[in-house]
Amino acid sequence: MNARDPHFLTASRSARLRQMLVGNELEFLMEAHNGLSARIVREAGFRGIWASGLAISAQYGVRDNNEASWTQVVDTLEFMADASDLPILLDGDTGYGNFNNVRRLVRKLEQRGVAGVCIEDKQFPKTNSFINGERQPLAEMDEFCGKIKAGKDSQTDDDFSIVARVEALIAGWGMDEALRRAEAYRQAGADAILIHSKLSRPDEILEFAREWAGRGPLVIVPTKYYSTPTEVFRKAGISTVIWANHLIRSATTAMQAVAKEIYTNETLVDVEDRIAPVNEIFRLQDADEYSEAEKRYLSASRASGAAVVLAASRGAGLEAVTTDRPKVMLPIAGKPLLRWLVDAFKKQGVNDITVVGGYRADAIDTAGVKLVVNERHAETGELASLACTIGGLQTDTVISYGDLLFRSYIVRDLVESEADFSVVVDSSLTQTENSSVRDFAWCSAADDRGLFGNKVLLKRVSSEQQDAQKPDGRWVGLLNVRGEGRERLKAVVAKLREQKDFDSLDMPALLNALVEAGEQIEVQYVHGHWRGVNDLEDFRRAGDFAHAQTPFAVGGTSGGEAR
């Protein structure tokens, strides 16, 4: 297998790095310092990553003097290995200590899928080679050979690579010493030699390569002699070139410029079009994969993912307080009625919320919701508002009146229902209260609060008692649609749209049409614990309910009217 072989990409990371080092073609490793940059390196087309000690310490905001601990470095590598399947060669400084530290380092790197480590023959703690490199002491050659042997003896993956970095040229010890050390490291078991230079020309690197004469893979870092044509390295028999710190440096330049511009201008308008859009960050974070996984693994929870809130009306009986805002924006105990409703949904995992506005839709707070406007709200009813958004139903959805307050368990139980259609019916109404309520509900069985688990179906909903049979309660204004029920709901709405009186139809008309179409609408009985806001008296009482001063819905538990 060579690095251009189609089987190369299916090999292990360590096998791929090993092949890049020993292959006949010049290979390139690109610096990365965290998960995001590792993914960018992969997308750019590189076949391997250099986990730069300088770059990793810089992203922590500390010096390249072993101020970041080796465990912090390994933690960073774990994120990088998760974000990219490319082989990673770690810039392991001096091995973070003696031979024993190297043994432990190799084991931890293998555990995290890192393909190899490069260690340099300086003393711990090290300083970056380009900071007074000639004054930095080198390790004893025999001691460093012991580190290499210890690392090789500790690896369990035969393909894991240890690259020995020779600092003799940096420290000013001369070519003979560099060659002597490189040969000793090769014989100690190093899989490749990295020869380093701080000169702006490649002369001593090319001289070393000639003298080395292909005794083993040779790796270089042309940070200082960057203007050298790459073809020169090919002809010199170099195995691998490391572009060692250019992502962290380019990111630094961009961040400095953007931060300064925003500080100076006190606005984002001048920079927004010149930086990566937020969606690009989401893409690099693999947000789409999470969304797909969410669909697969959260479906069993029965948590409805969406809600449609019908909020187009001004509110009959509330004209005195809705001059400049719709009913859903009336303040209840310190925040708008709509916000109570949205917060209640989000508490139960219902996060995709669409509000159908109409009257003074411009005054609706759209934070956390999508706003759809029924432009004909003045001459249409609830069903026309629902029709404005029904085509977008893509997941299990709660359809709700916009003037509701309720205890959180009501939505919890509703969205956990197994039924394609389910509604909430309040069975706590008294004869006195019946004079002011509408949306009476007749069901297949009355609420027997001593028994649970019996299936009860909705028979019809009406604002008037059309016969002597007493209603079983009142529809609260919540309908949950899940699974295949969504398409059947759309079909019933489409059929109702063919009627001449469609513009005047309300939600009870939809429920009755579903029943007539043979749909089974399961009933979830409650006994109070909710409130609607229809008139000024309801408005006054709503604050008490929101403050939980009344643990049960006492008095006028009236629900909503045309939304």
Protein Blocks (a to p, Z undefined) as FASTA:
>chain_A
ZZkbfklmmmcfklmmmmmmmmmbdcdddddfbfklmmmmmmnopabdcddfklmmmmno
pacehkacfklmmmmmmmmmmmpccdcdddehnoopafklmmmmmmmmmmnopabdcddf
bddddddfkgokllpccddfklmmmmmmmmmmmpmbfkbccddddfklmnonojklmmmm
mmmmmmnopabdcdddfbfbfklmmmmmmmnnopaccdddfkllmmpcfklmmmnopabd
cdfklmmmmmmmmmmmmmmmmmmnopaklmmmmpccfklmmmmnommmmmmmmmmmmmmn
opafbdcddffbgbghilmmmmmbcfklpceehiafklmmmmmmmmnopabccdddfehk
llpcfehiacdddfklmmmcfklmmmmmmmmpmbdcddddfkbccdfklmmmmmmpmbfb
dcdddfkbcfklmmmgghiacdfbdcdfkbghiacddfbdcfbdfbfbdcfbdcfhiacd
ehjllmmmmmmmmmmmmpmklmmpcfklmmmmmmmnopacdddddeejiacdfbfmlmmm
mmmmmnomambaehjaddcddZZ
